[in-house]
């Protein structure tokens, strides 16, 4: 089994939080866990599989929480159908996780960036 240093460090931290802290020497504790991983110790592998599930879920959560960057110039000129009326985006202002769209008819709307990504992705 090949594990990156970053993932191994995360595994050690996960074990500590999970209730398996080092009793005497952290260096010896780390060496023992690493050796057990390399020799396919069933209990250590089971812990590692549980860690891996948590690790991947955290990565997915972080990815989904990330707000994408959208250049406001991309949104200008796009036609959108709102309430059965075709509107053209006249201007756009970036506002954290939203884009404030201003339409050619004078109306405006606050749209989440994830929705804007869906709007511009077919372009």
N, C-alpha and C positions, 0 to 999 in steps of 0.2 A: 504494500500500500504506500503510495506516495502522497505526502501532505505538505503543503506550503508552510513556511514559517509563520506567516500571518494567520493561517487557519489553525495551526497548532497552538499558537498563543491564545487565540480566541477560545479554543477547546479547553485550555488550562483555566481560563477565566470562567468559562461556563461551568466547569467541574466545581470550582470554588463556590460559585453562586448556587449550584445544585446541592451543596452540602458535603462535598468531598475536599475539604481544605487540607493542606499539608500539615502533618502532626508535629514533625520536628524540623526537617530541613526541606526547604522548597526545591533546592537544586536536586536532591535525591528523589523527591516526589516526582519532579518533572522527568528525570531520567527513567524512573520506574514505569511511569505511564507511557513514555515514548517506546521503551523496550517492549512493553505489553502490546502496544499497537503494532509494532513491527513483527511480533511473534503471534499475532492473531488471537490474543486472549479473548475468549467469548464475552466476558463481562465488560471489558474495556471496549470491544467492538460494538457491543450493544449501546453503551454510553455514547460512543462516537456517532453511531447512527442517529440517536436521539438529538445529539448536538447538531448534526448536519441538517436535520429537519428544521430545528429552530433557527439555525444560521441562514438557511435558504429563505425561510419565511420572513426573517428580518430584512434580508436583501430585497425581497419583493416589496415589502412594506416601504422601504426607503425609496425604491424606484417609483412606486405609485404616489408617494408623497412629494416627489420632486416636481416643481412647477417648471414647465418648459419655457424657454426664451422664444418669444415671437417678435420679429421685427415688425413694427407697426406699419411700415411701408407695404408689407405683403398684404395686409388687410384692406388697404385703400383701393377702391375700385371694384371690390367684390360685390356681386349682386346677391342679396339674400331675400328670401320670401318670408315675411313676418306678418302674421294675421291676414294671410291671403293677399298681401300687398308686396310687390317687388320693390325693394329698397336697395340703393347703392351706398356702400360705405364711403363717406366723404373724408373722415378723419378717424384716427384711433389713438388712444392714450393708454400706455401700460400702467396698470394699477395693481401691483403685487401679483396675486394669482388670477386677476381678472384683466380684461381689456375693455376699456370704455369706448364703444363704437358710436360714432356720430354719422347719421345718415343724411343723404342729400335733401330729404324733405323736412329737415330741422329736428327730427326726433333723435333720441339717443337710447342706448341700452348697454348695461353692464353684462358682459359675457365671460364665463370662466374660460381660462386659457385652454383647458382640455377640450372644450367644445370648439374653440377656434382651431385647434389642431385638426379636429375632425372635418371642419369646414374647408381648410386649405389643403388637406392631404390628397384629395383627388386631383388637385391642380398640377 
